[in-house]
Amino acid sequence: MPEIEEALQHDPELATACADLLLAQRTLEGLRCEPRPAVSARILEYSRTFPAGS
C-alpha cells in the first residue's frame, strides 16, 4: 500500500475524492444497521391501525 499512500500525498484531488468515498461508505454502513427500537415500535403501532384480515 505504499504506492497508494504516496499517490494520496502527491495528488490532493485524489486524496479529496478518497476521503469523500470513505465518508460516504461510513454513512451508508450506518444506515445499513437495524432501525432504532423506537422506530420499530412506531412501525408496529402503525401496523395495528390496519383492518384485521378475515
Secondary structure by P-SEA (a helix, b strand, c coil): caaaaaaaaacaaaaaaaaaaaaaaaaaaaaaccccaaaaaaaaaaaaaccccc
